[in-house]
Amino acid sequence: MAKRVVLFLATNLAVVLTVSLILGVLLPLLGIQVGGSVWGLALFCGVFGMVGAFISLAISRWIAKRAYSIQLVEAGHPVYDMVARLARDAGLPATPEVGVYQSPEPNAFATGPRKEKALVAFSTGLLDSMDRAEIEAVAGHEISHIANGDMVTMALLMGVANALVMFLARLAAYAIDNFLRSDDRGGGLGFFGYIIVVMLLESVFMFFAFIPVAWFSRQREFRADHGAAGLTSPGAMARALQRLEESRPVRMPRENNTMALAKIHSHKRVSLWATHPSTEERVMKLQHYTG
């Protein structure tokens, strides 16, 4: 589950920084300066912030397939048939694409721009280490993410965060530029210096903007666990989470942090930036599941 979100966020940040370069050239050409047209700047940041988030969402499935060399499976494959049945039970309008990727780490993720265009992928480590009921619970969790429209909600949340980050970074860079200017208006950051400072500030501000995004991610993990419990059983989902928690051995390769956010489970310590609640808390909520 963590893979889904980090893939999305990493792509989102790349898009935002690319858009920043474009805006750095485009805004002056259109006569929009930070000090002279704050409302114009806010409008452009709002539009481009939302566009950046939804571009990330639109290409998320394509990126996931290539980043993980995912092999798609078709009807007749046990995992595909399991996902298809759960998708029908969850009321999805179409069966997601189903794929398998090579990794010793037991995990799975779902991604895609909408319910009709989704992907659910399982690692070989998960398929080899879990029994059928546990795999089915994991699949139910990912199907619940799709049914809940979590990726679209994440895109909306990131769009708002992008807009604020882009806007505040430009205001701060403008203030720094003014501070460095002399009385005769000489000096300052300069054109390229201003763009570089804006991009650095965006990276810093995005770090803090991720706090509410991570909080939302933790809440949706609880909802997806609840959905999986309804589609399968609370016990199977709890066992699957405990099995994932036990997969801590150092035999697992260190993963690029940009791939960590969309997976069903994360070994990262719970904090303001954690995308997943603790396994203990998730299992406890499943034990109190009432259907």
C-alpha positions as CSV (number, residue, x, y, z in Angstrom):
1,M,0.0,0.0,0.0
2,A,2.8,2.4,0.7
3,K,4.0,2.0,-2.9
4,R,0.9,3.5,-4.3
5,V,1.2,6.7,-2.4
6,V,5.0,7.3,-2.7
7,L,4.9,6.6,-6.4
8,F,2.1,9.2,-6.7
9,L,3.9,11.7,-4.4
10,A,7.3,11.4,-6.0
11,T,5.7,11.8,-9.5
12,N,3.7,14.7,-8.1
13,L,6.8,16.5,-6.8
14,A,8.6,16.0,-10.1
15,V,5.6,17.5,-11.9
16,V,5.4,20.4,-9.5
17,L,9.1,21.2,-10.0
18,T,8.7,21.0,-13.7
19,V,5.7,23.2,-13.7
20,S,7.7,25.6,-11.5
21,L,10.3,26.0,-14.2
22,I,7.6,26.6,-16.8
23,L,5.8,29.2,-14.5
24,G,9.2,30.9,-13.8
25,V,9.3,31.7,-17.5
26,L,5.6,31.9,-18.3
27,L,4.5,34.3,-15.5
28,P,6.9,37.1,-16.4
29,L,6.0,36.8,-20.1
30,L,2.3,37.2,-19.1
31,G,3.1,40.2,-17.0
32,I,2.2,38.5,-13.7
33,Q,4.6,39.5,-11.0
34,V,4.4,38.4,-7.4
35,G,4.4,41.9,-6.0
36,G,2.0,43.3,-8.5
37,S,-0.6,40.6,-9.0
38,V,-1.0,38.4,-6.0
39,W,-4.5,37.3,-7.1
40,G,-3.2,36.4,-10.5
41,L,-0.3,34.4,-9.0
42,A,-2.8,32.6,-6.7
43,L,-5.0,31.7,-9.7
44,F,-2.1,30.3,-11.6
45,C,-0.7,28.3,-8.7
46,G,-4.2,26.9,-8.0
47,V,-4.7,25.8,-11.6
48,F,-1.2,24.4,-12.1
49,G,-1.1,22.8,-8.6
50,M,-4.3,20.9,-9.3
51,V,-3.1,20.0,-12.8
52,G,0.2,18.6,-11.4
53,A,-1.6,16.4,-9.0
54,F,-4.0,15.0,-11.6
55,I,-1.2,14.4,-14.1
56,S,0.5,12.4,-11.4
57,L,-2.7,10.4,-10.9
58,A,-3.4,9.9,-14.7
59,I,0.1,8.4,-15.3
60,S,0.3,6.5,-12.0
61,R,-0.7,3.1,-13.4
62,W,1.7,3.5,-16.4
63,I,4.6,4.4,-14.0
64,A,3.8,1.5,-11.6
65,K,4.0,-1.1,-14.4
66,R,7.3,0.1,-15.6
67,A,8.9,0.8,-12.2
68,Y,8.1,-2.7,-11.0
69,S,8.2,-4.6,-14.3
70,I,4.7,-5.9,-13.5
71,Q,3.5,-8.9,-15.4
72,L,-0.2,-8.8,-16.0
73,V,-2.3,-11.9,-15.5
74,E,-5.6,-12.8,-17.2
75,A,-8.8,-14.6,-16.4
76,G,-8.1,-18.1,-15.3
77,H,-5.2,-17.2,-13.2
78,P,-6.1,-17.8,-9.5
79,V,-5.1,-14.3,-8.4
80,Y,-7.0,-12.6,-11.2
81,D,-10.1,-14.6,-10.5
82,M,-9.9,-13.8,-6.8
83,V,-9.6,-10.0,-7.6
84,A,-12.4,-10.2,-10.1
85,R,-14.8,-11.8,-7.6
86,L,-13.9,-9.3,-4.9
87,A,-14.3,-6.4,-7.4
88,R,-17.8,-7.6,-8.1
89,D,-18.6,-8.0,-4.4
90,A,-17.4,-4.4,-3.8
91,G,-19.5,-3.1,-6.7
92,L,-16.7,-1.9,-8.9
93,P,-17.8,-1.1,-12.5
94,A,-14.9,-3.1,-13.9
95,T,-12.3,-5.6,-12.8
96,P,-8.9,-3.9,-12.3
97,E,-5.9,-5.0,-14.1
98,V,-4.1,-7.6,-12.0
99,G,-0.3,-8.1,-12.0
100,V,2.6,-9.8,-10.3
101,Y,6.0,-8.3,-9.7
102,Q,9.3,-9.9,-8.6
103,S,10.3,-9.0,-5.1
104,P,11.1,-11.0,-2.0
105,E,9.3,-8.5,0.1
106,P,5.7,-9.5,0.9
107,N,3.5,-6.6,-0.3
108,A,0.8,-5.4,-2.7
109,F,-0.6,-2.2,-4.0
110,A,-3.3,-0.7,-6.1
111,T,-3.2,2.4,-8.3
112,G,-5.0,4.1,-11.2
113,P,-6.8,7.3,-12.1
114,R,-10.3,5.9,-11.5
115,K,-12.3,2.8,-10.6
116,E,-12.6,1.7,-14.3
117,K,-8.9,2.1,-14.9
118,A,-7.2,0.6,-11.8
119,L,-4.3,-1.8,-11.2
120,V,-3.8,-4.3,-8.4
121,A,-0.3,-5.8,-8.1
122,F,1.1,-8.4,-5.8
123,S,4.8,-9.2,-5.0
124,T,6.0,-12.8,-5.5
125,G,7.1,-12.6,-1.9
126,L,3.5,-12.1,-0.7
127,L,2.1,-14.8,-2.9
128,D,4.7,-17.3,-1.7
129,S,4.5,-16.5,2.0
130,M,0.7,-16.2,2.6
131,D,-2.1,-18.7,2.5
132,R,-5.2,-18.2,0.2
133,A,-7.3,-16.5,2.9
134,E,-4.6,-14.0,3.7
135,I,-3.9,-13.2,0.1
136,E,-7.7,-12.7,-0.4
137,A,-7.8,-10.3,2.5
138,V,-4.9,-8.3,1.1
139,A,-6.7,-8.2,-2.3
140,G,-9.8,-7.1,-0.5
141,H,-7.9,-4.3,1.1
142,E,-6.6,-3.0,-2.3
143,I,-10.1,-3.4,-3.8
144,S,-11.4,-1.3,-1.0
145,H,-8.9,1.5,-1.8
146,I,-10.2,1.5,-5.3
147,A,-13.9,1.4,-4.3
148,N,-13.4,4.2,-1.8
149,G,-11.9,6.4,-4.5
150,D,-8.8,7.0,-2.3
151,M,-6.5,7.9,-5.2
152,V,-8.8,10.6,-6.5
153,T,-9.2,12.0,-3.0
154,M,-5.4,12.0,-2.6
155,A,-5.1,13.8,-5.9
156,L,-7.5,16.5,-4.7
157,L,-5.6,16.8,-1.4
158,M,-2.3,17.0,-3.2
159,G,-3.7,19.6,-5.6
160,V,-4.5,21.9,-2.7
161,A,-1.1,21.2,-1.1
162,N,0.6,21.9,-4.4
163,A,-1.2,25.2,-4.9
164,L,-0.3,26.4,-1.4
165,V,3.3,25.3,-1.7
166,M,3.8,26.9,-5.1
167,F,2.1,30.2,-3.9
168,L,3.9,30.5,-0.6
169,A,7.3,29.6,-2.2
170,R,6.9,32.5,-4.6
171,L,5.9,34.9,-1.9
172,A,8.8,33.9,0.2
173,A,11.2,34.1,-2.7
174,Y,9.9,37.6,-3.6
175,A,10.4,38.7,0.0
176,I,14.0,37.4,0.0
177,D,14.6,39.1,-3.4
178,N,13.4,42.4,-2.0
179,F,15.4,42.1,1.2
180,L,18.6,41.6,-0.9
181,R,18.0,44.6,-3.1
182,S,19.7,47.9,-2.4
183,D,18.0,51.2,-2.2
184,D,18.5,51.8,-5.9
185,R,16.8,48.4,-6.6
186,G,20.1,46.8,-7.7
187,G,21.2,43.3,-6.6
188,G,18.6,40.8,-5.5
189,L,18.4,37.2,-6.5
190,G,18.3,37.7,-10.3
191,F,16.1,35.8,-12.7
192,F,17.7,32.4,-12.4
193,G,18.5,32.8,-8.7
194,Y,14.8,33.5,-8.1
195,I,13.7,30.3,-9.9
196,I,16.3,28.2,-8.0
197,V,15.2,29.7,-4.6
198,V,11.6,29.0,-5.5
199,M,12.3,25.3,-6.3
200,L,14.3,24.9,-3.1
201,L,11.5,26.5,-1.0
202,E,8.9,24.3,-2.7
203,S,10.9,21.2,-1.7
204,V,11.0,22.3,1.9
205,F,7.4,23.4,2.0
206,M,6.3,20.1,0.4
207,F,8.0,18.3,3.3
208,F,5.6,20.0,5.7
209,A,2.6,19.9,3.4
210,F,3.0,16.1,3.5
211,I,1.9,16.0,7.2
212,P,-1.8,16.3,6.5
213,V,-1.4,14.0,3.4
214,A,0.2,11.4,5.6
215,W,-2.6,11.7,8.2
216,F,-5.2,11.1,5.5
217,S,-3.2,8.1,4.2
218,R,-3.3,6.6,7.7
219,Q,-7.1,7.1,8.0
220,R,-7.7,5.5,4.6
221,E,-5.6,2.4,5.6
222,F,-8.1,1.9,8.5
223,R,-11.0,2.3,6.1
224,A,-9.4,-0.2,3.6
225,D,-8.8,-2.7,6.4
226,H,-12.5,-2.3,7.4
227,G,-13.5,-2.9,3.8
228,A,-11.3,-6.0,3.5
229,A,-12.9,-7.3,6.7
230,G,-16.3,-7.0,5.1
231,L,-15.3,-8.6,1.8
232,T,-13.4,-11.4,3.5
233,S,-13.1,-11.6,7.3
234,P,-11.5,-9.6,10.1
235,G,-9.4,-12.5,11.2
236,A,-7.9,-13.1,7.7
237,M,-7.1,-9.4,7.4
238,A,-5.5,-9.3,10.9
239,R,-3.4,-12.4,10.1
240,A,-2.3,-10.9,6.8
241,L,-1.1,-7.7,8.6
242,Q,0.7,-9.7,11.3
243,R,2.4,-11.8,8.6
244,L,3.6,-8.6,6.9
245,E,4.8,-7.3,10.3
246,E,6.9,-10.4,10.7
247,S,8.6,-9.9,7.4
248,R,11.2,-7.6,8.9
249,P,14.3,-9.8,8.3
250,V,17.3,-8.0,6.8
251,R,17.2,-10.4,3.8
252,M,14.8,-8.0,2.2
253,P,16.5,-5.4,0.0
254,R,16.5,-1.8,0.9
255,E,13.8,-0.1,-1.1
256,N,14.0,3.3,-2.8
257,N,12.1,5.7,-0.5
258,T,10.2,7.0,-3.5
259,M,8.5,3.6,-3.9
260,A,7.4,3.1,-0.3
261,L,4.1,4.8,-0.1
262,A,1.5,2.8,-2.0
263,K,2.0,-0.6,-0.3
264,I,-0.3,-2.4,2.0
265,H,2.3,-2.2,4.8
266,S,5.2,-0.1,5.8
267,H,8.0,-0.8,8.4
268,K,8.6,2.9,8.9
269,R,8.2,4.2,12.4
270,V,4.9,5.9,13.1
271,S,5.2,9.6,13.1
272,L,3.6,12.8,11.6
273,W,5.0,11.7,8.2
274,A,4.0,8.0,8.5
275,T,1.7,6.9,5.7
276,H,0.6,3.8,7.7
277,P,-0.7,3.3,11.2
278,S,1.1,0.8,13.4
279,T,0.2,-2.9,12.8
280,E,-0.9,-3.2,16.5
281,E,-3.5,-0.4,16.1
282,R,-4.8,-1.8,12.8
283,V,-5.2,-5.3,14.3
284,M,-6.9,-3.9,17.4
285,K,-9.5,-2.1,15.2
286,L,-10.1,-5.3,13.2
287,Q,-10.7,-7.2,16.5
288,H,-13.5,-4.7,17.2
289,Y,-14.9,-4.9,13.7
290,T,-18.7,-5.2,13.9
291,G,-19.5,-5.5,10.2
